[in-house]
Amino acid sequence: SFFKKPVIAIILSALIVIGSTVLSVNLKLGEECRDIIDGFHDGVSVDGVLMPSIASQLRTVRSSAEEIAHIAGTYNVDTEELTWACDDLRYGLLYSESDASYLYYCYEELLSELRNVETQLFGTAAQMPISVQDIELINGYFDEIKTAQQLIEISGYNETVRQFNREQLRFPADFIGELAGVDFPELFS
């Protein structure tokens, strides 16, 4: 008899409608968001061409920076901060895969520390002359980093996120998506 009361029936009906709406938004919007976030790791298609993923380019940057740190360390350059920045990016890619803004922070920190090491290696205060072979290796790693940076710039991921935000994240979808716990894609910036 408790459920037969009109007020209770109306409340239960409203809860069922709200619950099914939240669930539907979570499934539909959540899947679309996951597809965009996957583009960060798998690459996105731009004009029918699959672009290299930002994640793969970040791994290239990290790997090249680690090699530069290794060489720089043999010339008594302090590479501890660069090594930590490389580790932060590595673990960010492993454990914060949907947090593009955090990965961008790690990337920028790594580039900053890389500039510091470069200054120590080639600046006027350099402690030891660098062999021609090591200069060529270092220049090759910097070329790899520069190429990866260019590929990140043209990856199309950020534009995909912006387009999604313009087309999909309008009221009430954005509000209900937050309630439903949807993991929205972030810009890599």
C-alpha positions in Angstrom: 0.0 0.0 0.0 3.0 2.3 0.5 3.8 2.2 -3.3 0.2 2.8 -4.2 0.3 6.3 -2.8 0.3 8.9 -5.7 3.2 10.9 -4.3 5.4 7.8 -3.9 4.5 6.6 -7.4 5.4 10.0 -8.9 8.7 10.1 -7.0 9.6 6.5 -8.0 8.7 7.3 -11.6 10.8 10.4 -11.6 13.7 8.5 -10.1 13.4 5.8 -12.7 13.4 8.3 -15.6 16.3 10.2 -14.1 18.3 7.0 -13.5 17.7 5.7 -17.0 18.6 9.0 -18.5 21.9 9.2 -16.5 22.7 5.6 -17.5 21.9 6.3 -21.1 24.1 9.4 -21.1 26.9 7.5 -19.4 26.8 4.7 -22.0 26.4 6.9 -25.2 28.5 10.0 -24.2 31.0 7.8 -22.3 31.6 5.8 -25.4 32.1 8.8 -27.6 34.5 10.3 -25.0 36.5 7.1 -24.8 36.9 7.0 -28.6 38.4 10.5 -28.5 40.6 9.7 -25.6 41.7 6.6 -27.5 42.8 8.9 -30.3 45.4 10.4 -28.0 47.0 6.9 -27.8 46.1 5.5 -31.2 46.1 8.6 -33.4 43.2 10.4 -35.1 42.2 10.4 -38.7 42.6 13.8 -40.4 41.1 14.0 -43.9 41.2 10.2 -44.1 44.8 10.0 -43.0 45.7 8.3 -39.7 48.0 10.7 -37.9 50.7 9.4 -35.4 49.4 9.5 -31.9 50.5 12.1 -29.4 51.3 9.3 -26.9 53.7 7.6 -29.3 55.4 11.0 -30.0 55.7 11.6 -26.2 57.4 8.2 -25.9 59.9 9.3 -28.6 60.6 12.6 -26.8 61.1 10.8 -23.5 63.4 8.1 -25.0 65.5 10.7 -26.9 65.7 12.8 -23.7 66.9 9.8 -21.7 69.6 9.1 -24.3 70.7 12.8 -24.1 70.7 12.6 -20.3 72.9 9.5 -20.4 75.5 11.1 -22.7 75.4 14.4 -20.8 76.0 12.5 -17.5 79.3 11.3 -18.9 80.4 14.9 -19.2 79.6 15.7 -15.5 76.3 17.5 -16.4 73.6 17.3 -13.7 70.9 15.3 -15.3 68.9 14.4 -12.2 66.0 16.7 -12.9 65.8 15.6 -16.5 65.8 12.0 -15.5 62.9 12.7 -13.0 61.0 14.5 -15.8 61.4 11.5 -18.1 60.2 9.2 -15.3 57.2 11.5 -14.7 56.2 11.4 -18.4 56.7 7.6 -18.5 54.5 7.0 -15.5 52.0 9.6 -16.7 51.6 7.7 -19.9 51.2 4.4 -18.0 48.8 5.5 -15.2 47.2 8.8 -16.3 46.3 7.9 -19.8 43.1 10.0 -20.0 44.6 13.0 -18.3 46.0 14.9 -21.3 46.5 18.2 -19.4 48.7 16.3 -16.8 50.7 14.7 -19.7 51.1 18.1 -21.3 52.5 19.4 -18.0 55.0 16.4 -17.8 56.0 17.1 -21.5 56.6 20.8 -20.9 58.6 20.0 -17.7 60.7 17.5 -19.6 61.4 20.0 -22.4 62.4 22.7 -19.8 64.8 20.3 -18.1 66.2 19.3 -21.5 66.9 22.9 -22.3 68.8 23.2 -18.9 70.9 20.1 -19.8 71.6 21.5 -23.3 72.8 24.8 -21.8 75.1 22.9 -19.4 76.5 20.8 -22.2 77.0 23.5 -24.8 77.1 26.7 -22.8 80.2 28.7 -22.0 80.4 27.0 -18.6 80.7 23.5 -20.1 83.1 21.5 -18.0 84.6 19.2 -20.6 84.8 19.3 -24.4 82.3 17.0 -26.1 83.5 14.4 -28.6 82.3 14.8 -32.2 80.7 11.4 -32.0 78.6 12.4 -29.0 77.7 15.8 -30.6 76.4 13.9 -33.6 74.4 11.5 -31.3 73.0 14.4 -29.3 72.0 16.3 -32.5 70.3 13.2 -33.8 68.3 12.9 -30.6 67.3 16.6 -30.7 66.2 16.0 -34.4 64.0 13.1 -33.2 62.5 15.4 -30.5 61.9 18.2 -33.0 60.2 15.8 -35.4 58.0 14.4 -32.6 57.1 17.9 -31.6 56.0 18.7 -35.1 53.9 15.6 -35.3 52.3 16.5 -32.0 51.4 19.9 -33.4 49.7 18.4 -36.5 48.2 15.3 -34.8 44.6 16.5 -35.0 43.8 15.4 -31.4 43.1 18.8 -30.0 40.9 19.7 -32.9 39.0 16.5 -32.4 38.4 17.4 -28.7 37.4 21.0 -29.6 34.9 19.6 -32.2 33.5 17.2 -29.7 33.1 20.0 -27.1 31.3 22.2 -29.6 29.0 19.5 -30.9 28.3 17.3 -27.9 28.9 19.2 -24.7 25.8 21.4 -24.6 23.3 21.6 -21.8 22.0 19.2 -20.6 24.5 16.6 -21.9 27.4 18.3 -20.1 25.6 18.5 -16.8 24.1 15.0 -17.0 27.5 13.6 -18.2 29.2 15.1 -15.1 26.5 13.4 -12.9 26.9 10.2 -14.8 30.7 10.2 -14.2 31.7 10.5 -17.8 35.4 11.0 -18.3 35.5 13.9 -20.8 38.4 14.3 -23.1 40.9 17.0 -22.3 43.0 19.1 -24.6 46.7 18.4 -24.8 47.6 21.9 -23.7 
